[in-house]
Amino acid sequence: MVVAALALIAACKGPTSRKRTPPDATAFGLPLVPAMPVDAQAVDAAPAQSACELHDEPKCLDYALALAFGTGMPADMPAAVKLMEASCDRLYMRSCIALTQIGLPAAETLKYARHGCAIGEVSTCGMLVGLFNDQPIGAGQFAFARDQLAKRCDAKDADACWALSGIYWVGRGTPKNRAKAGQLIERACQLGAHCEVRDRWKKGGGFFEDLGPIPAINILPLVDPHKQRP
């Protein structure tokens, strides 16, 4: 069970197979869950708790993830979730993503994914409908994800235009609509991002460039302390 749960947090990129976040998502600044501390002994609870109080979001999230999985300290998932919730509410988007990746019950995962999408975390909107991992976080989420992404695209968020374009191009929760996808990716390019995606499909390529398996975060140190990297 522990290994299965840890695999969920390995990366927002998804497993190393075709069911994964495409390279474009990481190449253009969509936030990913950072690696958990490799050295369990490096997680010092007192300073980490202070980091949360001081709103040092990266260090606070590291601490929350360590607390969630019992890395260097007793596991306390409810306390970890509270820390990530507070960080997400402060608009630290990696914490919003983390809440969808730590193996919470399906209903809670869906709740946090919808919340992240609603406050502008573009990748959670895509994950709701299975754009990046082929398996939607929840059924019947297309209209919600579309509306949130469209609102942000209209507000000149190029990443939102790109993600919405991908939903139509691949057909996630809706029939494929290449004309609509083309309009949206043109919009993203006009806003200064993702022009290479537009250029690729204009040349007959796919929306997502297939570069093979994507490396995931090394989770072995979290499973077996004897296998920690130096």
Secondary structure, DSSP 8 states (H G I E B T S, - for coil): -HHHHHHHTS-TT-SSSSSS--HHHHHTT--------SSGGG--HHHHHHHHHTT-HHHHHHHHHHHHHTSSS---HHHHHHHHHHHHHTT-HHHHHHTTTS---HHHHHHHHHHHHHTT-HHHHHHHHTTTTSS-SSTT-HHHHHHHHHHHHHTT-HHHHHHHHHHHHHTSSS---HHHHHHHHHHHHHTTS-HHHHHHHHTT--SS-----------HHHH-GGG---
